[in-house]
Amino acid sequence: MIDPMDVVLVGATGAVGQEMLRVLEQRAFPVRQLRAIASPRSAGGTVTFRGQALTLQAPSASVFAGAAVALFSAGSSIALEWGPIGAAAGCLIVDNSSAFRMDDDVPLVVPEVNGHRIPPRGGAVVANPNCSTIQMLMALKPLHDLAGLEHIVVSTYQAISGKGARAVDEFERQQRALLAGENPPTEILPGVLAGNLLADWKHEPSGFSEEEIKIVAESRKILEIPGLRISPTCVRVPVRNAHSQSVWVRFRRPITRAEAIACLRAAPGVVVDDRIGPGQHPQPRQVSGSDAVAVGRIRQDLDDPQALSLWIVGDNLRKGAALNAVQIAERAFGVTPPTSA
């Protein structure tokens, strides 16, 4: 049995923070006291955990005293300011922002992929990867172990919840405005997403977006393959939750559809849908709320026996963020979740 521990949650009112509360509760993480942290303007409000109202606190050095782990989901600036303070106090900091992901001294971890990189217990920082990176590597790492990755071409179809609750609200206002014949608001989203698709990220001079660059850099770091060829395209779609990905991947040796299916069926955290036909594939509506990453439409390339095409779908708020962070804490402290989790 693991002794209950004090846990700090920074960013408790956000979409991912709220999901972290649910995941901690559902997985029966051994929390003795949960300290819910939000912005100073939200301090004094409440969030609910295990049926009890918790008073929100503003960030301060004192909130980390005696805590074993601190889950951060409050953006890079907050992580950079308070993460090192929490680590110095002895906390294991698990940060969901991009602040530390490419820091050479900070492990970037998907527990099922490179859980050996998680430091033992506290006094350290671990970075949670980007949601798209997590679900893609959940499927590709087992296949890499089987046949060796050479080149990945990925197109993402990313849900609105990945941009936060305000984006979801604006999308709904856009839908209502279009039905009423009015001009849709575009304060949070870079354009009208209702009935549309958007490249919804800042772009580099190369023409690639920051989201696309993250997938490349993070995948290379996690897999420890600096020269891995990755060609990404990221798109925001009018889906509320759960990201989808179309992935073409080439391996160092030929690999059949049957081999890939058998490999993925044995992979932790992955479910395989090997049905063939219209509508017979993983869908965001089906996967939303699920912990597993779903893989379907597994096809050997028509012309290249060393290549496969895959369709990958995952809940970006759960495995793509909150669940992955809690799993890191579980692995660090030797916590075994209930079998039903």
VEXDREN-180281 format. One record per atom (N, C-alpha, C): x, y, z. Coordinates in steps of 0.1 Angstrom, whole numbers, plus 2048, in hexadecimal, padded with zeros to 3 digits. Layout:
N
XYZ...
***
This chain:
341
8087F480080080080080980C8008058177F880C8237F880582D80180D83380A80883D81380184980C7F684E8107F085980A7FA86580A7F986D8008028797FF7FB8857FB8018907FE7FC89D7FB7FF8A07EC7F58A57E57F68A77D67F28B67D47FA8BC7CB7F78CA7C77F28C97B87E78D07B57E28D17A77E28E07A37EB8E479B7EC8F27967E58F37897DB8FC7897D28FD77D7C58F577F7C08F578B7B58EC78E7A88EF7877A68FB78279A8FF77C7998FD76D7A48FA7677A58F975879F8EB75479E8EA7477988DD7417A18D17457AE8D27447B78C77477B78C67567B88D175E7B88D076C7AB8C97727A08CC76C7948C57707948B676D79A8B376179C8A575E7A689E7677B08A576B7B989F7757B289C7827A98A47877A28A179379A89479179389378578C88778379487A7827A087C77C7A987077A7AF86C7887B38767907B887279E7AD86B7A67A186F7A47968697AC79385B7A679285A79978E84D7937988437957A58477957B083D7977B483B7A57AC8417AE7AF8407BD7BD8437C07C384D7BB7D08517BE7D18547CD7DB8507D57DB8517E37DD8607E87D38687E77D48767EB7CF8777F97D887D8017D588180F7CE88E80F7D58988097CF8A68087D28AA7F97C88B07F37C98B67E67C98C57E77D38CB7E27D48DA7E37D18DF7D57C68E67D37C28EA7C67C68F97C47CE8FB7B97D49087B67CF90E7A97CC91A7AA7C792179E7CC92F79E7C89377947CD9457947C894D7A07CF9587A37CB9607AF7BD9657AD7B89687A17AA96C7A07A09617A37A49557A279B9497A579C9447B37A79497BA7A99457C879C9487D079993F7D978D9407E17819397DC7819367CF77792D7C977991F7CD7719167C77729087CB7728FF7BF7788F37C07778E87B77738DC7BF76E8D27B97698C67C07728BA7BE7768B37C877E8A77C877989D7D27768917CD7708877D676488C7DE75C8937D774F8987DD7518A47E775D8A97E875F8B47F17638C07EA75F8CC7EF7638D97E97718DC7EE77A8DF7E57888E47E97898F27E678E8FA7EF7909087ED79D90B7E479B9127DA7A69157D17B091F7D87BD91C7D67C89257DB7CF92B7CF7D59367D27DE93C7C87EC9367C97F49367BF80192F7C080A9367CB81292E7D281B9337DC8259287DF83092C7E483A9217E88359187F382C91D7FB82791580781E90A80281890A7F680E9007F38168F37EF8238F47ED82A8E87E98308E17F68308E78018368E280D8308D58118388CA8128348BD81682C8B580C82A8BB8008238B47F582D8AA7EE82889F7E98308957E28308987D382589C7CE82489E7BF81C8AA7BC81F8B17B28188BD7AD8158BB79E8088BB79A8048BA78C8018C87878088CC77D8078DA7777FF8D976A7F58E17697EE8E375C7E98F275C7F38FB75C7EF90975D7F79117537FE90B74980591373F81491474281C91773882A91773982F92274382A92E74382F93874C82D93475B82292F75F82092A76C82991E77082B91576683490A76984290E76B84791876285591C76485792477184C92B77684E93278284D92978E84492078F84191979B84690A79B84990578F84E8F778E85B8F57968658FD7938718FC79A8708FE7A98679077AD8649097BC85F8FC7C28558F67BB84F8EA7C08598DE7C08628DD7B686C8D37B68768D57C187A8E17C48838E47CF87D8E17DC8708E17DD8698DD7EA8688CE7EB86C8C67E186C8B87E28618B17DA8598B97D384E8B47CB8538AE7BE84C8A37BA84D89F7AC8438A87A48498B079B8418B979283E8B27858318B078282D8AB7758268B676D82C8BB7638278C775C8218C474F8158C974C80E8C67408118D17358188DB73881B8E672E8278E272682B8EB71D8378E87158448EE71B8438F372784E8FB72D85B8F372E85A8E67328668DF7358688D372B85F8D27218608C671886D8C47118738CE70C87F8CD70588C8D070D88A8D171A8958D372389D8C57248AA8C57218B18B97218B28B272F8B08BA7398B18B47478A38B074C8998B174488B8AE7498868A274088289774687D88C73E86F89073986D88C72D86088D72685A87F72484E87D72B84B86F72E83C86C72983B86072382F85972183284C72882B84973482F83D73C83083073482782D72B82782172483382071A83882C71684282D70C85082E71285283771B86083972185F83C73085783373785583574586183474D86C82E74887982C74F87F83A75187A84474A88085274C87A85975887085475E86A85B76A87385A77687786577C87F86578787885F79388085979D8798547A987585F7B28688607B48628697BE8658787BB8678807C686688E7C48738957C18728A37C287D8AB7BF8818AC7B18788AA7A787C8AA7998708AE7918738B27848688B677B8678AB77085B8A776C85889E76184F8A67588518A574B8488AC74283E8A273B8328A773A8288A07338288A472482989A71A82A89E70C81D8A570781E8AA6FB8128AF6F48088A36F27FB8A76F27F189C6F17F28946E47F589B6D97F68936CC80288A6CC80D88F6D28198866D381687A6DB80F87B6E780C8706F08058656E87FA8696E27F185E6DC7F88586D080085F6C980785A6BD81184F6C28198536CC82484A6D081E83E6D881283F6DE80C8346E480B8286DA80882C6CE8068226C381381F6BC81C8286BA8288266B28338206BA8348226C784081C6CE84080D6CE8348066D08357F86CF8387F36C18347FA6B78387F76A98467F96A684B8046AC85A8076AB8627FC6B185E7F76BD8657EC6C38657DF6BA85A7DE6B28597D26AA8617D369D8607DF6968667E068986F7EC6868707F569087980168E87380C68687081768C86B82368487582967B87182D66F87983466687484266386784366086185065C85284F66084D85B66683F85C66A83986866282E86665C82687165781987165E81687C66580A87D66E80288966B7F58876697EC8936687E28916747E189C67C7D889C6887CB8A36857C189E68C7B48A468B7B08A769A7B38B369F7B48B66AD7A78BD6B27A28B76BD7958BC6C37978CA6C978B8D16CB78B8DE6D078F8DF6DF78C8D46E67908D46F479F8D66F77A78D26ED7B58D46EE7B98E26EF7B18EB6EB7B48FA6ED7AD9006F97A68F87017A08FC70D7918FF70D78B90071977D90271A77890E71378091971377B92670C77A9236FD78291B6F77819186E97759106E67729076EF7658FF6ED7599086EE7599116F774E91A6F974C9236EC7589286E77579306DB7529286CF75691C6CE7529136C37429126C373D9106CF72F90F6D172891C6CD72E9276D17289346CD7299366BE7349316B77359326A972992A6A272691E6A771C9166A270E91E6A370C9236AE6FF92B6B06FE9376A770993E6A570A94A69D70794668E70D93B68A70B93767C6FC9346796F692D6836E89296826DF9356816E39406896DB94C6896DF95667E6E89526766EC95B66B6F596766F6FC96567B70497068071396D67E71B97768072997567F72F96D68B73596268973A95A69474696169B7479606A97529666B075F95E6AD76B9656AD77895F6AB7829656B477F9656C178896B6CB7929616CF78E9546D179794A6D679D9426CA79493E6C17989366B579D9406AB7A693C6A27AC9456987A294768C79794168C78D94268178093A68577793867C76B93167E76E92267D76C91B68876E90C68876290568575690B6897499046867489016777468F46747458F06667528F365E75E8F266576A8F665E7768EF6657828F165F78E8EC6647988F86657A18F76707AA9036727B88FE6757C29046707D09036757D190C6817CF90768D7CD90F6997D99106A27E591369D7F09156A57F991F69F8029256A780C92E6A281592769881A92E68E82292868483192D68483A92468284892768184B92D67385793367185A93866485B92D65985D92165D85E91665485091364E84591865483891565083190A6588399036608348F966982E9006768248FB67C81E9016888268FC69482490369F82B8FF6AC8268F16B08198EE6AD8148E06B181B8D66A981E8D869C8258CE6948338CD69883A8D869B8488D76A08488CF6AD83E8D16B683E8C96C383E8BA6C08368B66B78358A86B48428A26B08498A96A78568A56A38608A46AE8628AF6B586C8B06BF86A8A76CB85D8A66CF85A89E6DB85B88F6D885788B6CC85887D6C88668786C786F8816C287D87D6C188387C6CF87F8856D88858846E68808786ED8738766ED86D86A6F487285D6EF87385B6E287884F6DC88784E6DC88E8596DE89C85A6DE8A18566D089B85C6C689F85A6B88A08686B28AC86F6B48AD87D6B08AB87F6A18AE8766998AC87868B8A087268489686E68D88A86868788387267E87F86E67287887666986987766C86488266E85688467285089066A84588E66383F89865A83189A65F82F8A56678228A766D8198B266780C8B16678028BB6647F78BB66F7F58C66757EB8C76807E08D067C7D38CB67F7C78D267C7BE8D26877B78DD68A7AC8DD69479F8DA68D7978D169378A8CD68C77F8D06967738D16907678D46987628C86A076A8C26A97678B76B276B8BC6C07628BA6C97648BF6D776F8B96DE7708AB6DD77B8A56E577F8986DE78C8956E07938896DB79A88C6CD7A788B6CD7AF88D6C17AF8816B87B08836AB7B28786A27BE87A6997C48706957D187168D7D18676817D586B6767D886266B7E786166A7EC85566B7FB85366C7FF84966180984D65A81084465181E84265682383665883083465E83782965784482C65484D82264D85781D65885980F65686280866086E8036598787FE6618847F965B8837EC6558787E56578767D86518677D764D8637CD6458557CC64184D7C864E8417CC64E8387C965982A7C86548237BD6578167BA65280B7C065B7FF7C16567F47C665E7F27BD66A7F27B06687F07A66727FB7A867D8077AA67A8127AC68480F7B968C80B7C36858087D068C7FC7CE6967F27C86917E67C669A7EA7BE6A67F17B36A57F57AB6B07FE7B36BA8077BB6B48107C36BC8087CE6C47FF7D46BE7F77DF6C57ED7D96CF7E87CD6CC7DF7C76D67E67C46E37F37C26E27FB7BF6EE8007CC6F57FE7D76EF8047E46F47FB7E97008017ED70B7F97F37167F48007127E78027167E080F7137DB8117057DC8066FD7D88076EF7CC7FD6ED7C28016E67B87F86E17B77F86D27B57ED6CC7B57EB6BD7A77E86B87A47F06AE7977ED6A779B7E969879B7DC69679F7D76897947D467F7887DA68277D7D86797807E066C77A7DC66177B7E365476D7E664F76C7F364B75F7F764575B80564975180A64374C81864674981965474E82365B74B82566975181B67375981266E75F80767676D80C67A76E81568277B81B68677A82369378482569B78482E6A777F83C6A37768416AB77084E6A97718576B67738646B477386C6C076886B6CA75C8696C57508686CD75185B6D67578516D17588446D87648456E276F84C6DE77B84C6E677A8566F17738616F077286B6FA76E86670777686871277486371F77B85672278285171878984471979784671C79E83D7247AC83E7277B583971C7B082F7147B882970A7B98316FD7C482F6F67C58346E97C18296DF7B882D6D67B28246CD7B98246BF7BC8196B97C28186AC7BA80F6A37B78156977B080D68D7B581067F7AD80C6757B180D6677C080A6657C47FF66A7D27FB6697D47F465B7DC7FA6537DE7F66457EC7F56417F07EA63A7FD7EA6347FD7F36288077FB62680880461A8067FC60D7FF8016047FD7FA5F78097F75EF8138005F181F7FE5E882C7FC5F082C7FE5FE8387FD6068357F361183B7E76118397DD61B83F7E16298477EB62984D7F06358457FB63B8397FE63683180A63B82380663F81E80C64981080B64D80981864E7FB81764D7F38236507EA81F65C7E88296657E18276717D88336747CD83067B7C483B6807C483A68F7C88456967CA8456A47C184F6AA7B984C6B57B08556BB7B28546CB7B385F6D17B485F6E07AE86C6E67AA86A6F37A48766FA7B087F6FE7B088B6F87BB8946FB7BB8997097B08997107B089E71E7B48947287B28877247B687C72D7C487772A7C586D7217D386871E7DB8737197D687C7117DD88770C7E28917167DD8917227E189B72C7E089573A7D48957407D289374E7D68857527D187B74B7D586D74E7E486A74D7EA86F7437F886D74180087374D7FC87F75280388575D80187D76A7F587876C7F28707787FA8637787FB85D76C80285076A81185276D81685E76A82486176D82686177C81D86778381D86879281C85A79881385279281184479781E83C79682483D78A83083678883B83A79183C84779384784C79C8468477AA8398467AF8378437BD8338347BF83382D7B482F81F7B682081C7B98188257B48098247B680381B7AC7FC8117B07F58087A77E680C7A67E181179B7D381579A7CA80979B7BD80B79E7B480079E7B37FA7907B07ED78F7AF7E67827A47EC77979A7F277F78F7F777779380577279E80B7767A28197717A7818763
***
